[in-house]
Amino acid sequence: MYRLPSIESEGVIGMLGPNGMGKSTALSVLAGTRQPNLGDWEIDSAAWDDIIQSVPSGLVREHMVRVSAGESSVSMKP
């Protein structure tokens, strides 16, 4: 998967997004239980606004606003 941080032993990565975005499919591809096929996704679109609106207010939403603005790309909570 493009530009994801590497996962270290005993590390945790989270994926957020609305229903139908492909989170489970991405995990299936990473687990090797599903073969990737052609598809598309958008990085510079209004989709960020839709995703952010689907997340309740709080730290996660604030982080997503920073990511969409290009102010942050990785989040780590020890």
C-alpha positions as CSV (number, residue, x, y, z in Angstrom):
1,M,0.0,0.0,0.0
2,Y,1.4,3.3,-1.1
3,R,3.1,5.6,1.5
4,L,2.0,3.7,4.6
5,P,4.4,3.6,7.5
6,S,6.1,0.2,8.1
7,I,4.5,-1.8,10.9
8,E,7.0,-2.9,13.5
9,S,6.7,-6.0,15.7
10,E,3.8,-5.6,18.1
11,G,2.9,-2.4,16.5
12,V,-0.7,-1.2,15.8
13,I,-2.0,0.7,12.8
14,G,-5.6,1.9,12.5
15,M,-7.7,2.6,9.4
16,L,-10.6,5.0,9.6
17,G,-13.3,5.7,7.0
18,P,-17.0,5.5,6.2
19,N,-18.8,2.3,5.3
20,G,-17.9,1.0,1.8
21,M,-14.5,2.7,1.6
22,G,-12.5,-0.5,1.4
23,K,-11.1,-0.9,4.9
24,S,-11.9,-4.6,5.1
25,T,-10.9,-5.2,1.6
26,A,-7.5,-3.6,2.2
27,L,-7.0,-5.8,5.3
28,S,-7.9,-8.9,3.2
29,V,-5.4,-7.9,0.5
30,L,-2.7,-7.4,3.2
31,A,-3.5,-10.7,4.8
32,G,-3.2,-12.4,1.4
33,T,-6.7,-13.8,1.4
34,R,-7.8,-11.6,-1.5
35,Q,-6.0,-10.7,-4.7
36,P,-5.9,-7.0,-5.5
37,N,-7.5,-6.0,-8.8
38,L,-7.9,-2.8,-10.7
39,G,-9.6,0.0,-8.8
40,D,-9.4,3.6,-8.1
41,W,-9.2,6.0,-5.3
42,E,-9.0,9.7,-4.9
43,I,-6.5,11.6,-2.8
44,D,-7.2,15.3,-3.7
45,S,-10.9,15.5,-3.6
46,A,-13.9,16.4,-1.5
47,A,-13.8,12.8,-0.1
48,W,-11.7,14.1,2.8
49,D,-14.6,16.4,3.9
50,D,-17.0,13.5,3.8
51,I,-14.7,11.3,5.9
52,I,-14.0,14.0,8.4
53,Q,-17.8,14.8,8.8
54,S,-18.4,11.1,9.5
55,V,-16.0,11.1,12.6
56,P,-17.3,12.4,15.9
57,S,-15.6,15.6,17.2
58,G,-12.5,14.9,19.3
59,L,-8.8,14.1,18.9
60,V,-9.2,11.7,15.9
61,R,-11.3,14.3,14.0
62,E,-8.8,17.1,14.8
63,H,-5.9,14.8,13.5
64,M,-7.8,14.0,10.3
65,V,-8.3,17.8,9.7
66,R,-4.5,18.2,10.0
67,V,-3.8,15.3,7.7
68,S,-6.2,16.6,5.0
69,A,-4.5,20.0,5.2
70,G,-1.1,18.4,4.8
71,E,0.0,19.4,8.2
72,S,0.5,15.8,9.5
73,S,0.9,12.4,7.9
74,V,1.5,10.0,10.7
75,S,0.0,9.6,14.2
76,M,1.4,7.6,17.0
77,K,-0.1,7.0,20.4
78,P,2.2,5.1,22.8
